[in-house]
Amino acid sequence: MANSTNGNVGHELNYVTTNRFYVEIGSEIAASFTGCSGLGAKIQKQVTHEGGVNDQQRIHLGHVEFSDVTLKRGLTDNPGFWNWINETFGEQSSSRRNVNILVFNQAGETMMSWTLIGAVPVAWKAPELQADGNTVGIEELTLAYEGLEVGKEKGGGNISTRTKSGYFESK
């Protein structure tokens, strides 16, 4: 958004901190990750051609297929987050959650969110463990999900939840 004051043009920018993705389960931030890949959907299609119409085709849309999301180099001390992963890899393999993946600007405002509906962990990889290393808690976590919502207004819990979780400092 640009405004003009005394002939000078000023810009109000909402800087996005793109080096962290925050995972929210319920109304609290459960983990942060430095990488996120695989967010996407593909609609199955069937193409048909009408007799005598050689310059067009008809496209009939089918089911949506969602690709798995892989979160990389994560940190968490949230016991609920670990319990969810343990439940899934244990006997209760149907433990699904709605998961928000959030990107905040430097003021802690939600800039973008992706809600994975009915998400379930399908793969987990620990970091390489070294006595003198400074590793992260989760090297990779892959989530499968049943639906996807994209927006800006969803998620983020509230500012007090983010402050208590330690991801943002109090102002």
Residue pairs with C-beta under 8 A, 6 or more apart in sequence:
1 11
1 12
2 9
2 10
2 11
2 12
3 9
3 10
3 12
4 10
14 105
14 107
14 109
14 111
15 105
15 106
16 103
16 104
16 105
16 111
16 112
17 103
17 104
17 105
17 106
18 103
19 34
20 32
20 33
20 34
20 103
20 104
21 32
21 33
21 34
21 35
21 36
21 71
21 101
21 102
21 103
22 29
22 31
22 32
22 33
22 101
22 102
22 103
22 104
22 167
23 29
23 30
23 31
23 32
23 33
23 71
23 74
23 76
23 81
23 99
23 100
23 101
23 102
24 30
24 99
24 100
24 101
24 102
24 155
24 156
24 157
25 80
25 81
25 84
25 97
25 98
25 99
25 100
26 80
26 97
27 157
27 158
27 161
28 78
28 157
28 161
28 165
29 102
29 157
29 161
29 162
29 165
29 167
30 76
30 78
30 80
30 81
31 71
31 74
31 75
31 76
31 78
31 81
31 138
32 74
32 75
32 76
32 167
33 71
33 72
33 73
33 74
33 75
33 138
33 141
34 72
34 73
34 74
34 136
35 70
35 71
35 72
35 73
36 69
36 70
36 71
36 72
36 101
37 69
37 70
37 72
38 67
38 68
38 69
38 70
38 142
39 67
39 69
39 101
39 114
39 148
40 66
40 67
41 64
41 65
41 66
41 67
41 148
42 64
42 65
42 67
43 61
43 62
43 63
43 64
43 65
44 61
44 62
44 63
44 64
44 65
45 59
45 60
45 61
45 62
46 59
46 60
46 62
47 57
47 58
47 59
47 60
48 57
48 58
48 60
49 57
49 58
50 56
50 58
66 144
66 145
66 146
66 147
66 148
68 122
68 142
68 143
68 144
69 101
69 116
69 119
69 142
69 143
69 145
70 123
70 140
70 141
70 142
70 143
71 101
71 138
71 140
71 141
71 142
71 143
72 139
72 140
73 127
73 136
73 138
73 139
74 136
74 137
74 138
74 139
74 141
75 136
75 137
75 138
76 82
76 137
76 138
78 165
84 95
84 97
84 121
85 121
85 124
85 141
87 95
88 95
88 120
88 121
89 121
89 124
93 120
94 120
95 120
96 118
96 119
96 120
96 146
97 118
97 119
97 120
98 115
98 116
98 117
98 118
98 119
99 115
99 116
99 119
99 143
99 145
100 113
100 114
100 115
100 116
100 154
100 155
100 156
101 113
101 114
101 115
101 116
102 110
102 112
102 113
102 155
102 156
103 110
103 111
103 112
103 113
104 110
104 111
104 156
104 168
105 111
108 159
108 162
108 168
109 156
110 152
110 153
110 154
110 155
110 156
111 152
112 150
112 151
112 152
113 150
113 151
113 152
113 153
113 154
113 155
113 156
114 148
114 149
114 150
115 148
115 149
115 150
115 151
115 154
115 155
116 143
116 145
116 147
116 148
117 145
117 146
117 147
117 148
117 149
118 145
118 146
118 147
119 143
119 144
119 145
119 146
120 143
120 144
120 145
121 141
121 142
121 143
122 142
122 143
122 144
123 140
123 141
123 142
124 138
124 140
124 141
124 142
125 138
125 139
125 140
125 141
126 138
126 139
127 135
127 136
127 137
127 138
127 139
128 135
128 139
129 135
156 162
159 168
162 168
163 169
163 170
